[in-house]
Amino acid sequence: MISIDNFPQVASQIESERGISRDILISAIETALISACKKRLSEEVVIHAFMNAETGDVKIYQIKTVVKTISSTNTEITLKDAKTIDPEAKMDSEVRIEITNPQFGRIAAQTAKQVITQRIREAEKTATFESFKDKEGQIITGTIQRIEGKNYLINLGQAETILYPKEQIPGEVFYQRDNIKIYVSKVEKDSKGTHINISRAHPDLLRKLVELEIPEVQDGIIEIISVSREPGTRSKVAVKTNNPSIGAVGTCVGQMGSRIQPITKELFYEKIDVLEWNEDPKIFISNALKPAQINQVIITSEEDRTAIVVVPTDQLSLAIGKQGVNVRLAVKLTGWKLDIISSEEYVRRADEISALTHVSIVDKIQRDSQLLREENDLAGGETSLPPD
């Protein structure tokens, strides 16, 4: 029998520091001792090892099959010899022979050490992956451990990862030992270990910050329908209320901006527009293009989700935004392709736009008619169809 001194204390320390359970550690030690025995005796032998988690004692057994004629002394034993070990032994049964003094050589001991180290590393990788996989799609806090060029090496406690420039908010600067909030976008595992992809530019960082800051969002009273971001510049958040007595936008913004300001500060003073979602795409598009005033929204194709937005001439630049940021955010937020034109241009293109709208309506009637025909064919009946 082999005894490992202070095993319970050592196991507890490894479990707390590395996140490796006692069962995994015991399995690693048992596997290591089996490998060491095979290295000393023969790869052919069958070895079992059993460890007592409470005492640290390990018993090692060589397993042999009872046979009439021995062809290999490593794996077989006669019935006569087997009965000296186990009086109830029978032909073709197995007997366990305890190895009381293994006397591992240098190579065998080295093999055992390598096995334990490898198993612990594998267990660490698995524990890290499982721990952070649960955090995927969430916000966590990390510490700037080192700055390498434009990359930040982030310490996450159990693991390290890198915040790359493309996932940073433009213009934002951190220093060593700064604590920062980051969004875990994806967690992957391969032969090299766990890869934790993090971001401060991801739209869902804003979504999660709003959820954390606004209790009504956490409670489901207010829903975040969509989010669009141009990190460090501007963002738009579309919300709806599930309680008519509570205003979604006012609740999220707070009195004098008290609720939205901490989020703005966390995102390097990124301007955040909170607006009302509406199931009517015309109203939703108008809201998404605020603060510009909108004369009308003309749906040119519901299938392709395209629309023309007419604005007063003096509101055109505001609707488009500096370098097109306002309209880009509105497109991302609504999922509609938008053509912003002035009221003057609308007058010039009135016939063209009217034709586009007419074609869209005719296409819709034809699609509806075809759908009715297909449903009728499936039902095997007859129905009246509108003329094409």
Summary of the structure (lengths in Angstrom):
residues: 388
radius of gyration: 34.7
end to end distance: 90.2
largest distance: 109.1
contacts: 1131
relative contact order: 0.06
helix: 42%
strand: 27%
